[in-house]
């Protein structure tokens, strides 16, 4: 399974279930409110096709039905979740509960999703509210959350003689070189061919400087790819590791599913992935006769005034189709997943509930003194500004195209060098800022 974050996108390589109509119905049905009777059939449209395939969601549905005998849940799994939902949202056929697609801009939330309450009222109960709040109203609740950073193979690090996790980019590059010299493992695996893993690095924006407004400040900068910024540090590290020959030998043949097995077998030392990947890699390890302890997790190798930070953010936010006829049951299903199902514990994710503790698999961060950092929301009226600038500049911050070009330049497969490419990115960004205004 592939899964992409923050903010919160995820993709799984399993055949999608057959598409069927959602519950439908008029949004202004006076008898259909989220605080009404919990009854009817809820269709949950999900990106987690793996959890449909392995029966996890069926188990949750049975428990939900036991709690609410007049309500049931069915599932529709979609592999190309973002692409499929971009089309489906032009109809009323997008289920009753779904992860709010990243393509929906904040000022469009009310066109597609039922209000869940005032954000200020929910803030004492939930984490990760900012991304799906607009004008003080909440339209989605995160199914869970993740830290951002890198997974590392503890056995490979031990074999290479690395006893302390790196706290700077230079230390990390030195460790990668040590791994290359003392082991047979690929020091840093980019998963270039599948593409989406390259987007995972953007989740570290904020961690390098410890600045919760790092993303927001990109909208005020004409040259964000300048030394001293988070995005510069991230993309420099990718470039420098690639140019030093520390990534997979042939990026064009990399493969996400195989990379999980290779990581478990000690053939890969590090990968940049959200903490959602820990449970998948642990499963790959145990499936292949290795200990789950082989999977370690660290934050981006940087320090700000002597402190390391890891950005935490929500996965997909669950919203209710504004056209649904079973809104009360839909809200009950969301509440059940967040409060009663054990989903985040099962998946090793950060609970959206403030009262819940952090998962055990993030103990390595806290044990090493890493501070968790939740990014600030964009200022009122500027919720879509970053996306608009990036789109206008044709720089897919949460995609893979511009970083694939970065890797190509670094490995000599495209013309240019790091500075010339950063100059190109900065010029496009400045022109886009001026155009967006």
Beta strands, then each sheet from edge to edge (+ up, - down):
strand 1: 40-46
strand 2: 71-77
strand 3: 97-99
strand 4: 117-118
strand 5: 133-134
strand 6: 137-138
strand 7: 141-142
strand 8: 145-153
strand 9: 186-188
strand 10: 268-274
strand 11: 295-298
strand 12: 309-314
strand 13: 317-320
strand 14: 371-373
sheet 1: 2+ 1+ 3+ 13- 7+
sheet 2: 4+ 6- 5+
sheet 3: 9+ 10+ 8- 11+
sheet 4: 9+ 10+ 8- 12+ 14+
end
